[in-house]
Amino acid sequence: MKGIGNILFWIFLISFTAHQVGQKLMGIELPMLDRYVDPLLGMPLLLYAFLMERRYLWNLGADYTLSVMEIVIATVIVSVISELLFPALSSDFTFDPYDFPAFGMGAVLFYFTMNKKQ
């Protein structure tokens, strides 16, 4: 499974970006994707960036993986900021309780697919 995290990172990033371009620039509306693909794909992207930061900026090596606790804490922080703080600060953001499970599923997806030793 060497490199599967890198491959999935690029697949998720391209999918995330394509969805944003389609939704924001081209006006393509896909209701279920528009609601839940961002937290679902965004969480693995953020967690993978966090993992790479730990490995390379902190010199923890290619064998380092994020602990379950680190993944849970990061997911809770991102969820609370995205779903509670941002909507409280700006009407441009909308609270959606179903985003919490999407963030969680994205974290689980990261844990089982991308959080591997290289």
HELIX and SHEET records of a PDB file:
HELIX    1   1 ILE A    4  GLN A   20  1                                  17    
HELIX    2   2 VAL A   21  LEU A   25  3                                   5    
HELIX    3   3 PRO A   31  MET A   52  1                                  22    
HELIX    4   4 GLU A   53  LEU A   57  3                                   5    
HELIX    5   5 VAL A   68  VAL A   80  1                                  13    
HELIX    6   6 ILE A   81  LEU A   85  3                                   5    
HELIX    7   7 PHE A   86  LEU A   89  1                                   4    
HELIX    8   8 ASP A   99  THR A  113  1                                  15    
END                                                                             
